[in-house]
Amino acid sequence: MEQSRRCQLTAKDANILEVMLERRGHQDDRFARMLRRKLAMASVVLFDGVDPRAATINSRVEYSIDGGPPCTRILVYGGENAYPGMTLPITTMRGLALLGMVAPRSIICDDEDGRTEQIRLLRVLYQPEAWRRRADIRGGSVGTVPRRTCDIVLLQARAWIQTGGAGSDDDDPGPAAA
């Protein structure tokens, strides 16, 4: 049981790590060794069985490095450069170290330069699997938006109404004139 508290991977996340390992071939660098250890020590669970405090792919996590100030990032696979400063790819040592950890927990690992650092997962702020379970319990679907009322204002329509239908300096009659 201790093993499940140390590292929990969803079946999807474990599959992604297995593919990453397979693509590395027989490399024996720090990242490949950490990838092998992660897969060997992980408990693989279905999405509805993962602890809501576990960091999964697309989870927003709060963590610290060597006791420093907390950082908040979204663990991602692919699109590593899409949102710099907002995401932490699992293709990095830190991202891989955090994946599967259950908060609050620490791990000591090498950084990208080979120095040892302590990474502490403080908390999981958002986990897609937990959100999906809550949506299912409430009778909603995964893609439903929370029920809130909002006003949608189309700025062009508002300007048209305020000017009484005129108000455009453009004298092009548009396609209707043809």
C-alpha positions in Angstrom: 0.0 0.0 0.0 2.9 2.4 0.6 3.8 2.0 -3.0 0.4 3.4 -4.1 0.9 6.5 -1.9 4.3 7.1 -3.4 3.4 7.1 -7.1 0.1 6.8 -8.8 -0.2 6.9 -12.6 -3.4 6.8 -14.6 -3.4 4.1 -17.2 -3.1 6.8 -19.9 -0.1 8.5 -18.1 1.6 5.1 -17.7 1.1 4.4 -21.4 2.7 7.7 -22.3 5.7 7.0 -20.1 6.1 3.5 -21.6 6.1 5.0 -25.1 8.6 7.7 -24.0 10.9 4.9 -22.7 10.5 2.8 -25.8 11.5 5.8 -28.0 14.6 6.3 -25.9 15.8 2.8 -27.0 18.7 1.5 -24.9 19.9 4.9 -23.7 21.0 4.9 -20.1 21.1 8.6 -19.2 19.6 10.2 -16.0 16.2 10.8 -17.6 15.9 7.2 -18.9 16.8 5.8 -15.5 14.3 8.0 -13.8 11.7 7.0 -16.3 12.4 3.3 -15.6 12.2 3.8 -11.8 8.9 5.8 -12.2 7.3 3.0 -14.1 8.7 0.3 -11.8 7.4 1.9 -8.6 4.1 3.2 -9.8 0.6 1.9 -9.1 -1.4 2.1 -12.3 -5.0 3.0 -11.8 -8.0 3.9 -13.9 -9.0 7.6 -14.0 -11.7 7.1 -11.4 -9.4 5.4 -9.0 -6.5 8.0 -8.9 -6.1 10.0 -5.7 -7.2 13.6 -6.2 -3.9 14.7 -4.6 -1.9 12.9 -7.3 -0.2 14.8 -10.1 -1.4 13.6 -13.4 -0.8 14.9 -16.9 -2.7 18.2 -17.3 -2.9 18.7 -13.6 -2.1 22.2 -12.2 0.4 21.7 -9.4 2.1 23.8 -6.7 5.6 22.7 -5.9 8.9 24.1 -4.5 12.5 23.4 -5.3 15.0 23.0 -2.4 12.5 24.8 0.0 12.3 27.8 -2.2 9.1 29.8 -3.0 6.2 27.8 -4.5 5.8 27.6 -8.2 2.6 26.8 -10.0 2.6 24.9 -13.3 0.5 22.6 -15.5 2.1 19.2 -16.1 2.0 18.6 -19.9 3.1 16.2 -22.5 3.7 17.8 -25.9 3.5 21.4 -26.7 6.3 22.2 -24.3 7.0 25.6 -25.7 3.3 26.6 -26.2 3.0 28.4 -22.8 6.3 29.2 -21.3 6.2 29.9 -17.6 2.8 28.2 -17.3 3.6 24.6 -18.1 6.1 22.0 -16.9 6.7 19.2 -19.5 6.9 15.7 -18.2 9.8 15.4 -20.7 12.0 17.3 -18.2 13.5 15.9 -15.0 11.2 18.1 -12.8 8.1 17.3 -14.7 8.8 13.6 -14.7 9.6 13.6 -11.0 6.3 15.3 -10.1 4.2 13.1 -12.3 2.4 10.5 -10.2 3.4 12.0 -6.8 0.7 12.4 -4.2 0.8 15.7 -2.3 2.3 16.5 0.1 5.4 14.6 -0.7 9.1 15.2 -1.6 11.5 13.5 -3.9 15.2 14.0 -4.4 16.4 13.9 -8.0 18.9 15.3 -10.4 18.1 18.5 -12.3 18.9 19.0 -16.0 22.5 19.8 -15.2 23.1 16.8 -13.0 22.8 18.6 -9.6 20.7 17.1 -6.9 17.6 19.0 -5.8 14.6 18.3 -3.6 11.3 18.8 -5.3 8.3 19.0 -2.9 4.8 18.7 -4.3 2.8 21.0 -2.1 -0.6 20.4 -3.6 -2.6 19.6 -6.7 -4.7 22.6 -7.5 -6.5 21.0 -10.4 -6.6 17.4 -11.6 -8.6 16.6 -14.7 -9.6 13.1 -13.4 -11.0 14.5 -10.2 -12.9 17.2 -12.1 -14.3 14.6 -14.4 -15.5 12.5 -11.5 -17.2 15.5 -9.9 -18.9 16.3 -13.2 -20.1 12.7 -13.5 -21.5 12.8 -9.9 -23.4 16.0 -10.5 -25.0 14.5 -13.6 -23.2 16.8 -16.0 -20.9 15.8 -18.8 -17.2 16.4 -19.0 -17.6 19.3 -21.3 -20.3 21.2 -19.5 -19.6 24.6 -18.2 -20.6 25.4 -14.6 -24.1 27.0 -14.5 -23.6 30.7 -14.2 -25.3 33.5 -15.9 -23.4 36.0 -17.9 -24.1 38.8 -20.3 -22.7 38.5 -23.8 -22.2 41.9 -25.5 -21.4 42.1 -29.1 -19.5 45.3 -29.5 -20.5 45.9 -33.1 -24.2 45.3 -32.3 -23.9 47.7 -29.3 -22.4 50.4 -31.5 -25.1 49.9 -34.1 -27.8 50.2 -31.5 -26.3 53.3 -29.9 -26.1 55.1 -33.3 -29.5 54.1 -34.4 -28.3 51.8 -37.0 -26.0 54.3 -38.6 -22.7 55.3 -37.2 -20.3 53.7 -39.7 -18.1 56.0 -41.7 -17.8 53.2 -44.2 -19.8 54.0 -47.3 -19.3 50.5 -48.7 -22.8 49.0 -49.1 -21.4 45.5 -48.8 -22.6 42.4 -50.6 -26.3 43.3 -50.2 -25.8 46.0 -52.9 -24.8 43.6 -55.5 
